[in-house]
Amino acid sequence: MKLNSLSFRLFASAAGWTLIVLPIMAVILISLFREAVERSFDARLNTYLTDLLAESVDTASGNLIPPPDLGISEFNLPLSGWYWQISPIKGGLPTARPLYASTSLLAEILQLPSRRLIPDPSGLKRAYVAGPKGQRLRIIERAVTVGPTVYAFMVAGADSEIEQEISDFQFMVIVALSVFGAGLVLATVFQVRFGLRPLRAIREGLLAIRSGKASALEGDYPLEIEPLQDELNALIRSNNDVVERARTHVGNLAHALKTPLSVITNEARGKKTALAATVVTQSDLMRTQISHHLDRARVAARAGVIGGLTDVKPILDGLGRALGRIHDDKRIALDIACPDELKFQGEKQDFEEMVGNLLDNACKWAKSRVGVTVGRASGEAGVIVIDVDDDGPGLSKAQRIAAVKRGRRLDETKPGSGLGLSIVADLAHLYKGSFELDVSPLGGLRARLRLPAA
């Protein structure tokens, strides 16, 4: 998954949102659970406080009496964490020494900062306080008037129970949200891959069109993708129409120019004047140049066609047989080494023209042997390399540079217009390939052609 991809962006945004939201959810859930546990614990303390009030007030006289055992063992165990005490309130605060206290409190005193607390609507004050031996207590207090005196009735319990419940719940929340987060991330990965599958199908469809296996983008795509499919198919059809019109115009131009030139040449050949000879020479040169540039225009149009695909080995075998018959008098041994599966990304006739020119040139200059080696470029995907070697006289470095110039012939004794190698170079360039000449291992010239592979 690359950083600059839709998949990574969708996954990163979902994962980032998960990492932000889940911790916030955990904090909120734990906070709500703490409030619920505290309310439950306070309700329990309030029950004990109600019992303490009922046992401490004599209903007959309305006076305060020593409360009997409340029947809860924790209030009798020394420093158990569960305590109660009753203290007179003077000056808004309980007195330093309680009037009555639970056995578990021993000689200790519960301190409640009553002045800083505001009773709730039920008249209770609630707080966490430090108890005996450093215990942390949850305490509630209620001010009750008995006779002429106001008393503070207090009940406290160790908050270890609260913290234990919260700790257990916190562990469960963390585990549950972690599992949920991991599942959500995996679901996001699946969702991204499933959701972007149509785009991968489009890529494969376009690759099939480019390689010549299909002529249009076919398939049943989601509603959101269908407009893109329609536009791509329309673009492909438009491209093909443009190329077809270009071919038609090139053909028409060729006929329009070559016919008048042929008439002029034929008329001039019937005259024996110096002017007629000049007209014939220049007409032949014009015909050659027109053919060259029309061929370039034709190839430029075809090079932009989507879907051109050519099998390499059958073309080479056919050219080898044809050139073997043409140069039969020289008894040239033509060796072709080419894998069966190689394909050229382009038009068949352009490949024939490029390789045919190179093979014909090699056969003209070879003494007895011509070799053709075809393979994929090392370390470069999508490139094929075609080496055409001969055992002829070869060329110097300066001659190799001059040989690819248009119309330059290094030996006038050989037939041809001098456009062969320059046409090969032009065609290779139009297909975004390359053409170069070098010294051959056979002793003559090596022509190396690099072209796009399917």
N, C-alpha and C positions, 0 to 999 in steps of 0.2 A: 504494500500500500504506500504509494508515493506521497510526499508531503503536499505537492501541488496537484491534488486530484480531488474530484468530487467525493470519492469514497472516504478519503482521509478527513475532508472537511465535515461531512455528515457524521462520521464516527467521532471526531474530536469534539464537535459541538454537543452531541448526545452524551458522550462520556464526561465532558466538562460540566454540563448541566447536572448530570447524576452526582458527580463529586461535590457539587455545591448544595444541591437540594437535599440529598440523603443525610449529611451531617446536621443540617438545619432541622430536618424532620426528627432526627434522633434527639436533639436538644429540646425540641418542643414536646415530644412524647415523654421524655424523662421528667421534664418540668411539670407537665400535667399529671403524670403519675405520682410525683412527689406531693403535689397538692392533694391528690385523692387519698394518699396514704396518711398524710397529716390530718386530713379531716376525719378519716376513720379512727386514727389514734386519739384525736381530741374527743371524738364521740365516746370512745372507751373511757378516757379519763373523766369525762363529764358524767358518765354513769357512776363511776366510783365517787365523784364529788357529790352527786345527788344522794347516794347511799350515806355518805358521811354527814351531810346536812340532816337527813332524816334521823340518824342515830344520835346526833349531837344536840338536838333541840327537844326539850321536854314539852310535849304538846299540852300537857295539863297546866303547867305553870308558865310556859313560854320562856323558860330560862335555859341557858346553856349548860349542858351536863357532859361529863367525860364520855366520849363515844366508846361503845364496846368494840369487841373484835368484829371487823367487817366480814370475816370469813374468807379473806384472801391471803394466802400464805406468804406472798411476796412482801406484804406490809409488815410481816413479823420477822423476816430474815434480815440480819444485820447488813446494812449497806448493799441491799439487793438491787438498788436502782429504782425501786418503787417506794414512794414516800407520800405521806400526807401530814399537814400541820394546820393548826388553827391559831391565829394570832390576832389580838386586838389591834385596831387601826387607830393610830393617834397622829394627828398632823398630816393625814393623807397617806401614811405609810404604816405597814405592820410594825409592831414593837420588836425590839431586838431579840427578846426571848419569846418563843411561842407559848401559848397557854397549854395546848395539847399537841402531841406529835406522835407519829407512828413509831412502833418499836424498831423498825428497820433504820430509822434516822439516827438512833443512838443519841449522842450529844450534839450532833450537827444541826445546822439551821438552814432552811431553804431561804434563799434571798431572791426576791422578785422585784425588779425595778418598776414598781407600780406607777410611780409618778410619770414615767416616760411612756406608759402604755395607755391606749384609749380602749375602753371596753367595746366589744362588738354589740350589735343590737340585742343579743341575748344577755348582756351584762358580764360576759367572760373576757378575761385578759389572757392572752396566749403568748408564750415566748419560749426560746431556748435559753437555758441558764447553766452555769457551772455548778455541779453538785459535789457531794463529798468525794474525796479521793480522786478529784479531777474528772468525775463522771459528767457527761453532757446529758442534760435532762430536758424533756419536753414538759412544760408546766402550764397548768391553767389555774386561774384565781377568780374567785367570786366574792364580792363584798356583800355580807348579809348582816342585817340589823337584828340582834336578839336582845330584847329588853331595851335598855338605854344605850347599849354599846354596839358599835359596828365591828364586825370581825371579818378577817380575811381567811377564807377557806381555800386551801391550796392542795392540789394533788399533782404529783409528778411521776413520770415514768422514764426509764432510760431510752434514749433515742436510738440505741443500737438496733432495736427491732425495726425502726423506720429505715435506718441506713442499710440494714441487711436486705429488706424487701426492695429498696431502690437499687441496691447493687445487683441483686438477682435480676431485676427487671432490666437494668441497664445492660447487663451481659446478654440477655435474650434479645434486646433491641439491636445491639451491635451485631450480633450473629445474624439475626433475621435480615437486617438492612444490608449487611455485607453480602449475604447470599442473594438477596433481591438485587443489589447493585451489580453483582457478577452476572446474574441471569439477565439483567437489563442490558449490560454491555454485550453479552453474547447475542441477545435478541436484536440489538442494534446492528451488530456485524451481519447477522442473517438478513435483517431488514434492508441494510444498505446493499448487500450483494443481490438480494432478490429484487429490490427496487431499481437497481441500475442494470439489471440483466438485459433489458431492451436496448440500452446503449451499447453493450457489448455485442448484441446481435446486429446492431447497425454497423458497428466496426467490422464485424466478420462479413456482413453483406457487401460493404464497400470494398473490402479486400477481394472478395470474389468478383466484383465488377471490374476492379483494376487489373486482376489477373486474367480476366477474360472468361471466367467460369459462369458469369451471369451478366445480363444486359440491363437489369433494373433491380432496385431494392425491393425485394419481395418479402412477404411475411405478415403475420397478424400482430400488429403493435398496439400498445395502449392508446387510448384516445388522445393523451397529451403528446404522444410521439407521432401520431398519424400526419399532422401538418408538416412536420419535418421530413417524413418519408415522402410525402407528395412533392415537397419543394425540391428534394434531392433528385427524385426521378425526373421532375421537370427540368432541372439543371442538366442532367445527363442527356435528356432528349435534345435540349437546346444546344449543348455542346456538339452532339452528333450532327444536328442540322447545320450548324455553322461550318463544321468540317466538310460536310457534303457540298454545301454551297461553294466553299473554297475550292474543292476539287473540280466542281463544274466550271468555275471561273478560270481556273488554271488551264483546263482543257480547252475552253473556248479561246483563251488568249493564245495558246499554242497554235491552234488552227488558224487564228486570225493573223498571226505573225509569220508562221512558216510558209503558208501558201503564197503570199506576195513575194517572200524571199526566194521561193523556188521559181516563180515566174521570172523575177529579175535575173536570177542566176542562169536559167535556161536561155534567156534572151542574150545575156552577155557571152555565154559560151559559143554562141553562133557567130560572134564577131572576132576578128583577129587583131583588134587594135589594142594599144596599151591601156586605154581607158577600160575596155571590156575585161582585160586581165585583172586590172585593179578592182573592178566591181565584183568579179568572181571571187577574188581573194578575200575582200572585205565582207562579202555576203556569207562565205563559209565561216569566217570568224564570228559574224553576227549570229549565224545559226548555232554555232557552238556555245556562245555566251547565253543566248536565249534558252537553249536546252538546259544549260547548267543552272541558271537562275530559276527557271520554271520547275526544275527538279527540286531545288532547295525549297521553293514555296510549297510544292506538293508535299515534301517530306515534313516541313514545318507544320503543315496542317495535320498530317497523320500523326506526328509525334505528340500532339495534344489530345489525341483520341483516347478515351478511357476504355480499357479492356483489351488492348492489343496483346497477343500472346503467340509466340512462335517456338516450335520445337527446333532445337539446334541441330541435332545429329542428322535427321533426315535431309535437311538443307545442305549440310556439308557433304553427305554421301552423294546427293544429286549433283552438286557442283563438281565433286571429284570425278564422277563418271563423265560429265560433259567436257571438262578440261582435259581429261585423259584422251578423249577422242580428238579434241582440237589439236593437242600437242603430241599426237601419236608418233610423229616423225622423230621427236627428241627422246623417246623412250624414257620418260621421267617417271621415277618411282614416287608415288604420292601416298604418304602415310598420314592417316587421320586418327587421332586419339581423342575421343569425346564420350563422356558418360551419357547414357540414354535419357536420363531424367532432366537434363538441363533445358531451360526455356528462356528465351529472350523476351524481355518486356517491351514489345514493340511490333511493328508491322513486318510481315514475312518478306515482302518485296524489298524493303529497306535493308533488312539483314542480308538478303541475297545480293543486293547491290554492293554493300560494304565488303562482305567476305569474298564475293565473286571478283571484285576489283583486285583485292589483295592476292588471291590465288592466281588470277590471270597474270598479274605482274610478276609473281614469283616463278610461274612456269615459263614466262618469256625469258627470264634471266638465269634460271637454274641450269646447271650442267647436267645433273642426272637425278637430283633428289629434292623433293619438297616435303616438309613436315608441318602438320597442323596439330596443335595441342590446345585443348579447351578444358577449362576447369573454373571452379569458384575462386575468387580472390581470397588470399590468406588474410584473415583478420578483418575482412570487410563483408558484412552480410548484404546480400542483394546485388552483388557484382560478379559478372563472369569475365574471364580473361581469355582472349583468343590470340595465340601466337602462331604466326605463319613464317616459317624459316625456309631458306633455300641455300644451296651450295654454290651460288653464283659469285661474281666478282665483288659484290657488296658495294658500299658507298662510304666515303669519308664523312666526318662529322658535318662539315660545311655542306656537302652534297645532300646529306640526310635532311638538313634544315631546308634546303632549297627545293627538295623533291616534292614537298607538300604544298608548295605555292601553286596557285591556280595557273594552268596553262604552261607550266615549266617542264620541258622535256630535256632530260640529261643526255639522251641519245636519239638523234633524229632518224637513225636507221630502223628503229623499232616502230611498229604501227601504233597509232593512237593520237588522241588530242592533247594529252598532257593534263587532263582534268581528273584522272582516276583517283590518285591519292588525295587530292584536295577535296574531291567529293566525299571520300571516306572520312576525312577529317571533319568536314562540315556536318555530315550525318551523325557522326559520333558526338559532336558538340551539341547538336539539336536534341539528342537523347540523353544529354547530361553525362556523357561518357568521355573517353579520351582516345587519342591515337598517337602513336610515336614509333619512330624507327630506331633500330639499334643494331649492334653486331650479332649475328646468329652463331650459335654453337656449331652449326654446319659449315661455317666459314664464310657465308654470304651475308644476306640482309635478313634481319628479323623485323617483322611488322607486328606490333602489339596493339590489340584493340580491347578496350575496356568498355563494357556495356551493362545496362541494368538487367538483372536477372529476375525472373518471376518466382 
